[in-house]
Amino acid sequence: MLCEFCGGETRGKNVRRQHWLNKKLYIVENVSAEACTECGERYFHAKTLDAIDNFLSQKHPVKAHISVEIVNLNQAQAMA
């Protein structure tokens, strides 16, 4: 497959994905994707994204918890 952004070739690869579901952010490892060898853009099949939703909607093992800051760049620029 060719990348929509740069026209580079894509290859199958397992990647880490940030995934939102029900207003919660998850980091999901070992997700099957097509990744551009030139720019790194990633493409996911709909069935892969559905499988992630189904997995996260059920009781599932948790590898780790992390803390994440949420910032507003517009506020920061207004303060400068």
A tleap script that builds the chain and sets N, CA, C and O, in Angstrom:
source leaprc.protein.ff14SB
mol = sequence {
  NMET LEU CYS GLU PHE CYS GLY GLY GLU THR
  ARG GLY LYS ASN VAL ARG ARG GLN HIE TRP
  LEU ASN LYS LYS LEU TYR ILE VAL GLU ASN
  VAL SER ALA GLU ALA CYS THR GLU CYS GLY
  GLU ARG TYR PHE HIE ALA LYS THR LEU ASP
  ALA ILE ASP ASN PHE LEU SER GLN LYS HIE
  PRO VAL LYS ALA HIE ILE SER VAL GLU ILE
  VAL ASN LEU ASN GLN ALA GLN ALA MET CALA
}
set mol.1.N position { 0.844 -1.169 0.000 }
set mol.1.CA position { 0.000 0.000 0.000 }
set mol.1.C position { 0.894 1.238 0.000 }
set mol.1.O position { 2.004 1.207 0.533 }
set mol.2.N position { 0.412 2.317 -0.594 }
set mol.2.CA position { 1.167 3.559 -0.620 }
set mol.2.C position { 0.620 4.538 0.416 }
set mol.2.O position { -0.588 4.612 0.643 }
set mol.3.N position { 1.517 5.278 1.033 }
set mol.3.CA position { 1.146 6.272 2.037 }
set mol.3.C position { 0.379 7.421 1.377 }
set mol.3.O position { 0.782 7.921 0.327 }
set mol.4.N position { -0.717 7.831 1.993 }
set mol.4.CA position { -1.521 8.941 1.480 }
set mol.4.C position { -0.802 10.276 1.603 }
set mol.4.O position { -1.113 11.210 0.863 }
set mol.5.N position { 0.145 10.385 2.515 }
set mol.5.CA position { 0.794 11.657 2.783 }
set mol.5.C position { 2.046 11.890 1.948 }
set mol.5.O position { 2.241 12.977 1.405 }
set mol.6.N position { 2.893 10.871 1.845 }
set mol.6.CA position { 4.162 11.090 1.155 }
set mol.6.C position { 4.367 10.167 -0.048 }
set mol.6.O position { 5.321 10.342 -0.806 }
set mol.7.N position { 3.479 9.186 -0.228 }
set mol.7.CA position { 3.613 8.261 -1.351 }
set mol.7.C position { 4.584 7.120 -1.105 }
set mol.7.O position { 4.825 6.308 -1.999 }
set mol.8.N position { 5.150 7.046 0.108 }
set mol.8.CA position { 6.090 5.972 0.436 }
set mol.8.C position { 5.394 4.626 0.575 }
set mol.8.O position { 4.169 4.552 0.674 }
set mol.9.N position { 6.184 3.576 0.580 }
set mol.9.CA position { 5.676 2.214 0.763 }
set mol.9.C position { 5.350 1.966 2.228 }
set mol.9.O position { 6.026 2.487 3.115 }
set mol.10.N position { 4.313 1.172 2.482 }
set mol.10.CA position { 4.011 0.767 3.855 }
set mol.10.C position { 4.347 -0.697 4.039 }
set mol.10.O position { 4.359 -1.476 3.086 }
set mol.11.N position { 4.618 -1.052 5.271 }
set mol.11.CA position { 4.928 -2.440 5.632 }
set mol.11.C position { 4.168 -2.776 6.912 }
set mol.11.O position { 3.925 -1.912 7.755 }
set mol.12.N position { 3.802 -4.044 7.038 }
set mol.12.CA position { 3.153 -4.506 8.251 }
set mol.12.C position { 4.101 -4.416 9.434 }
set mol.12.O position { 5.280 -4.754 9.329 }
set mol.13.N position { 3.573 -3.955 10.564 }
set mol.13.CA position { 4.414 -3.757 11.742 }
set mol.13.C position { 3.520 -3.753 12.983 }
set mol.13.O position { 2.372 -3.315 12.912 }
set mol.14.N position { 4.025 -4.231 14.104 }
set mol.14.CA position { 3.319 -4.097 15.376 }
set mol.14.C position { 3.778 -2.818 16.038 }
set mol.14.O position { 4.977 -2.571 16.168 }
set mol.15.N position { 2.801 -1.984 16.467 }
set mol.15.CA position { 3.113 -0.668 17.008 }
set mol.15.C position { 2.395 -0.449 18.332 }
set mol.15.O position { 1.546 -1.244 18.733 }
set mol.16.N position { 2.746 0.632 18.996 }
set mol.16.CA position { 2.053 1.089 20.203 }
set mol.16.C position { 1.057 2.161 19.747 }
set mol.16.O position { 1.407 3.048 18.968 }
set mol.17.N position { -0.178 2.077 20.234 }
set mol.17.CA position { -1.225 3.005 19.807 }
set mol.17.C position { -1.874 3.681 21.006 }
set mol.17.O position { -2.170 3.031 22.009 }
set mol.18.N position { -2.096 4.995 20.902 }
set mol.18.CA position { -2.893 5.717 21.878 }
set mol.18.C position { -4.340 5.575 21.423 }
set mol.18.O position { -4.666 5.890 20.278 }
set mol.19.N position { -5.199 5.108 22.304 }
set mol.19.CA position { -6.574 4.773 21.910 }
set mol.19.C position { -7.555 5.317 22.939 }
set mol.19.O position { -7.452 5.003 24.125 }
set mol.20.N position { -8.505 6.132 22.489 }
set mol.20.CA position { -9.540 6.672 23.365 }
set mol.20.C position { -10.777 5.804 23.271 }
set mol.20.O position { -11.190 5.414 22.179 }
set mol.21.N position { -11.376 5.497 24.428 }
set mol.21.CA position { -12.640 4.762 24.475 }
set mol.21.C position { -13.384 5.211 25.722 }
set mol.21.O position { -12.846 5.151 26.828 }
set mol.22.N position { -14.612 5.657 25.546 }
set mol.22.CA position { -15.454 6.112 26.659 }
set mol.22.C position { -14.749 7.143 27.538 }
set mol.22.O position { -14.762 7.046 28.765 }
set mol.23.N position { -14.137 8.128 26.890 }
set mol.23.CA position { -13.453 9.242 27.563 }
set mol.23.C position { -12.250 8.814 28.393 }
set mol.23.O position { -11.821 9.540 29.289 }
set mol.24.N position { -11.704 7.634 28.095 }
set mol.24.CA position { -10.492 7.163 28.772 }
set mol.24.C position { -9.415 6.924 27.721 }
set mol.24.O position { -9.693 6.430 26.629 }
set mol.25.N position { -8.190 7.280 28.065 }
set mol.25.CA position { -7.056 7.075 27.176 }
set mol.25.C position { -6.327 5.793 27.563 }
set mol.25.O position { -6.016 5.567 28.732 }
set mol.26.N position { -6.063 4.968 26.571 }
set mol.26.CA position { -5.319 3.721 26.758 }
set mol.26.C position { -4.091 3.742 25.855 }
set mol.26.O position { -4.127 4.307 24.762 }
set mol.27.N position { -3.017 3.133 26.310 }
set mol.27.CA position { -1.850 2.864 25.476 }
set mol.27.C position { -1.887 1.361 25.215 }
set mol.27.O position { -1.779 0.562 26.146 }
set mol.28.N position { -2.039 0.981 23.957 }
set mol.28.CA position { -2.176 -0.428 23.598 }
set mol.28.C position { -0.931 -0.842 22.827 }
set mol.28.O position { -0.580 -0.221 21.824 }
set mol.29.N position { -0.268 -1.887 23.295 }
set mol.29.CA position { 0.958 -2.369 22.651 }
set mol.29.C position { 0.666 -3.518 21.704 }
set mol.29.O position { -0.366 -4.179 21.815 }
set mol.30.N position { 1.576 -3.751 20.776 }
set mol.30.CA position { 1.518 -4.860 19.817 }
set mol.30.C position { 0.272 -4.822 18.944 }
set mol.30.O position { -0.393 -5.840 18.748 }
set mol.31.N position { -0.039 -3.633 18.418 }
set mol.31.CA position { -1.186 -3.467 17.531 }
set mol.31.C position { -0.703 -3.591 16.086 }
set mol.31.O position { 0.259 -2.938 15.684 }
set mol.32.N position { -1.371 -4.423 15.330 }
set mol.32.CA position { -1.030 -4.623 13.927 }
set mol.32.C position { -1.394 -3.381 13.118 }
set mol.32.O position { -2.512 -2.874 13.213 }
set mol.33.N position { -0.435 -2.894 12.317 }
set mol.33.CA position { -0.653 -1.695 11.509 }
set mol.33.C position { 0.160 -1.792 10.228 }
set mol.33.O position { 1.049 -2.633 10.095 }
set mol.34.N position { -0.164 -0.912 9.291 }
set mol.34.CA position { 0.675 -0.677 8.121 }
set mol.34.C position { 1.381 0.639 8.412 }
set mol.34.O position { 0.722 1.650 8.656 }
set mol.35.N position { 2.709 0.647 8.390 }
set mol.35.CA position { 3.476 1.850 8.700 }
set mol.35.C position { 4.307 2.258 7.493 }
set mol.35.O position { 4.947 1.422 6.855 }
set mol.36.N position { 4.290 3.563 7.183 }
set mol.36.CA position { 5.059 4.069 6.056 }
set mol.36.C position { 6.551 4.018 6.387 }
set mol.36.O position { 6.982 4.448 7.457 }
set mol.37.N position { 7.319 3.488 5.453 }
set mol.37.CA position { 8.766 3.380 5.666 }
set mol.37.C position { 9.460 4.731 5.488 }
set mol.37.O position { 10.614 4.886 5.886 }
set mol.38.N position { 8.772 5.710 4.895 }
set mol.38.CA position { 9.361 7.036 4.667 }
set mol.38.C position { 9.030 8.017 5.791 }
set mol.38.O position { 9.933 8.582 6.408 }
set mol.39.N position { 7.733 8.220 6.060 }
set mol.39.CA position { 7.340 9.262 7.024 }
set mol.39.C position { 6.813 8.710 8.347 }
set mol.39.O position { 6.647 9.469 9.302 }
set mol.40.N position { 6.546 7.407 8.421 }
set mol.40.CA position { 6.099 6.801 9.668 }
set mol.40.C position { 4.593 6.809 9.893 }
set mol.40.O position { 4.121 6.268 10.892 }
set mol.41.N position { 3.819 7.419 8.972 }
set mol.41.CA position { 2.361 7.422 9.120 }
set mol.41.C position { 1.865 5.985 9.260 }
set mol.41.O position { 2.364 5.074 8.598 }
set mol.42.N position { 0.860 5.795 10.146 }
set mol.42.CA position { 0.363 4.439 10.416 }
set mol.42.C position { -1.098 4.319 10.003 }
set mol.42.O position { -1.877 5.263 10.136 }
set mol.43.N position { -1.448 3.151 9.503 }
set mol.43.CA position { -2.809 2.853 9.062 }
set mol.43.C position { -3.277 1.599 9.785 }
set mol.43.O position { -2.539 0.620 9.900 }
set mol.44.N position { -4.521 1.642 10.271 }
set mol.44.CA position { -5.088 0.521 11.017 }
set mol.44.C position { -6.344 0.023 10.311 }
set mol.44.O position { -7.164 0.820 9.853 }
set mol.45.N position { -6.491 -1.288 10.225 }
set mol.45.CA position { -7.703 -1.876 9.661 }
set mol.45.C position { -8.844 -1.682 10.651 }
set mol.45.O position { -8.637 -1.721 11.864 }
set mol.46.N position { -10.041 -1.475 10.130 }
set mol.46.CA position { -11.218 -1.275 10.989 }
set mol.46.C position { -11.417 -2.448 11.936 }
set mol.46.O position { -11.802 -2.253 13.089 }
set mol.47.N position { -11.157 -3.674 11.461 }
set mol.47.CA position { -11.360 -4.834 12.343 }
set mol.47.C position { -10.352 -4.832 13.494 }
set mol.47.O position { -10.653 -5.345 14.571 }
set mol.48.N position { -9.175 -4.272 13.288 }
set mol.48.CA position { -8.189 -4.149 14.365 }
set mol.48.C position { -8.682 -3.155 15.412 }
set mol.48.O position { -8.582 -3.412 16.611 }
set mol.49.N position { -9.212 -2.021 14.959 }
set mol.49.CA position { -9.725 -1.011 15.891 }
set mol.49.C position { -10.949 -1.537 16.639 }
set mol.49.O position { -11.116 -1.252 17.825 }
set mol.50.N position { -11.802 -2.298 15.962 }
set mol.50.CA position { -12.955 -2.916 16.622 }
set mol.50.C position { -12.498 -3.920 17.673 }
set mol.50.O position { -13.085 -4.007 18.752 }
set mol.51.N position { -11.445 -4.682 17.355 }
set mol.51.CA position { -10.926 -5.670 18.300 }
set mol.51.C position { -10.374 -4.976 19.549 }
set mol.51.O position { -10.538 -5.481 20.660 }
set mol.52.N position { -9.723 -3.825 19.373 }
set mol.52.CA position { -9.224 -3.063 20.529 }
set mol.52.C position { -10.394 -2.607 21.390 }
set mol.52.O position { -10.365 -2.764 22.611 }
set mol.53.N position { -11.433 -2.039 20.758 }
set mol.53.CA position { -12.619 -1.605 21.507 }
set mol.53.C position { -13.232 -2.754 22.289 }
set mol.53.O position { -13.577 -2.600 23.461 }
set mol.54.N position { -13.367 -3.897 21.648 }
set mol.54.CA position { -13.955 -5.070 22.322 }
set mol.54.C position { -13.091 -5.525 23.487 }
set mol.54.O position { -13.611 -5.842 24.557 }
set mol.55.N position { -11.783 -5.561 23.293 }
set mol.55.CA position { -10.859 -5.977 24.344 }
set mol.55.C position { -10.946 -5.041 25.545 }
set mol.55.O position { -11.013 -5.495 26.687 }
set mol.56.N position { -10.944 -3.718 25.283 }
set mol.56.CA position { -10.951 -2.745 26.368 }
set mol.56.C position { -12.305 -2.644 27.064 }
set mol.56.O position { -12.383 -2.193 28.207 }
set mol.57.N position { -13.364 -3.057 26.388 }
set mol.57.CA position { -14.710 -3.001 26.966 }
set mol.57.C position { -14.958 -4.113 27.972 }
set mol.57.O position { -15.922 -4.066 28.736 }
set mol.58.N position { -14.090 -5.107 27.967 }
set mol.58.CA position { -14.217 -6.227 28.898 }
set mol.58.C position { -13.133 -6.102 29.972 }
set mol.58.O position { -12.219 -5.285 29.860 }
set mol.59.N position { -13.253 -6.910 30.991 }
set mol.59.CA position { -12.185 -6.954 31.998 }
set mol.59.C position { -10.915 -7.412 31.293 }
set mol.59.O position { -10.923 -8.415 30.579 }
set mol.60.N position { -9.827 -6.678 31.496 }
set mol.60.CA position { -8.582 -6.995 30.794 }
set mol.60.C position { -7.382 -6.745 31.723 }
set mol.60.O position { -7.464 -5.928 32.641 }
set mol.61.N position { -6.285 -7.443 31.480 }
set mol.61.CA position { -5.092 -7.220 32.298 }
set mol.61.C position { -4.499 -5.840 32.015 }
set mol.61.O position { -4.551 -5.358 30.883 }
set mol.62.N position { -3.937 -5.210 33.041 }
set mol.62.CA position { -3.316 -3.894 32.918 }
set mol.62.C position { -1.833 -4.044 33.214 }
set mol.62.O position { -1.454 -4.507 34.290 }
set mol.63.N position { -0.997 -3.655 32.266 }
set mol.63.CA position { 0.455 -3.774 32.415 }
set mol.63.C position { 1.006 -2.708 33.363 }
set mol.63.O position { 1.888 -2.993 34.173 }
set mol.64.N position { 0.485 -1.476 33.263 }
set mol.64.CA position { 0.986 -0.377 34.094 }
set mol.64.C position { -0.004 0.777 34.061 }
set mol.64.O position { -0.872 0.844 33.191 }
set mol.65.N position { 0.138 1.681 35.018 }
set mol.65.CA position { -0.613 2.934 35.051 }
set mol.65.C position { 0.393 4.075 34.946 }
set mol.65.O position { 1.488 3.993 35.502 }
set mol.66.N position { 0.021 5.147 34.230 }
set mol.66.CA position { 0.885 6.319 34.135 }
set mol.66.C position { 0.063 7.574 34.421 }
set mol.66.O position { -1.166 7.556 34.346 }
set mol.67.N position { 0.749 8.648 34.744 }
set mol.67.CA position { 0.115 9.935 34.961 }
set mol.67.C position { 0.378 10.804 33.732 }
set mol.67.O position { 1.497 10.833 33.220 }
set mol.68.N position { -0.650 11.511 33.258 }
set mol.68.CA position { -0.518 12.329 32.059 }
set mol.68.C position { -1.004 13.736 32.347 }
set mol.68.O position { -2.075 13.913 32.927 }
set mol.69.N position { -0.232 14.742 31.949 }
set mol.69.CA position { -0.652 16.130 32.074 }
set mol.69.C position { -1.461 16.532 30.847 }
set mol.69.O position { -1.159 16.116 29.728 }
set mol.70.N position { -2.492 17.345 31.068 }
set mol.70.CA position { -3.266 17.919 29.973 }
set mol.70.C position { -3.039 19.418 30.035 }
set mol.70.O position { -3.304 20.050 31.057 }
set mol.71.N position { -2.549 19.985 28.943 }
set mol.71.CA position { -2.263 21.418 28.901 }
set mol.71.C position { -3.001 22.055 27.725 }
set mol.71.O position { -3.379 21.374 26.772 }
set mol.72.N position { -3.199 23.368 27.807 }
set mol.72.CA position { -3.877 24.119 26.766 }
set mol.72.C position { -2.883 25.094 26.173 }
set mol.72.O position { -2.519 26.069 26.830 }
set mol.73.N position { -2.437 24.863 24.964 }
set mol.73.CA position { -1.437 25.703 24.328 }
set mol.73.C position { -1.946 27.123 24.131 }
set mol.73.O position { -1.168 28.070 24.246 }
set mol.74.N position { -3.227 27.294 23.839 }
set mol.74.CA position { -3.788 28.642 23.662 }
set mol.74.C position { -3.646 29.467 24.925 }
set mol.74.O position { -3.337 30.657 24.854 }
set mol.75.N position { -3.865 28.856 26.085 }
set mol.75.CA position { -3.696 29.575 27.355 }
set mol.75.C position { -2.238 29.974 27.555 }
set mol.75.O position { -1.949 31.086 27.995 }
set mol.76.N position { -1.333 29.078 27.236 }
set mol.76.CA position { 0.100 29.348 27.420 }
set mol.76.C position { 0.536 30.505 26.535 }
set mol.76.O position { 1.313 31.354 26.973 }
set mol.77.N position { 0.054 30.555 25.299 }
set mol.77.CA position { 0.424 31.634 24.390 }
set mol.77.C position { -0.158 32.961 24.829 }
set mol.77.O position { 0.468 34.005 24.649 }
set mol.78.N position { -1.367 32.933 25.412 }
set mol.78.CA position { -2.012 34.165 25.892 }
set mol.78.C position { -1.251 34.746 27.086 }
set mol.78.O position { -1.251 35.958 27.298 }
set mol.79.N position { -0.598 33.867 27.867 }
set mol.79.CA position { 0.119 34.316 29.063 }
set mol.79.C position { 1.477 34.932 28.704 }
set mol.79.O position { 2.054 35.668 29.504 }
set mol.80.N position { 1.980 34.635 27.519 }
set mol.80.CA position { 3.334 35.088 27.115 }
set mol.80.C position { 3.373 36.550 26.743 }
set mol.80.O position { 4.431 37.068 26.387 }
savepdb mol mol.pdb
quit
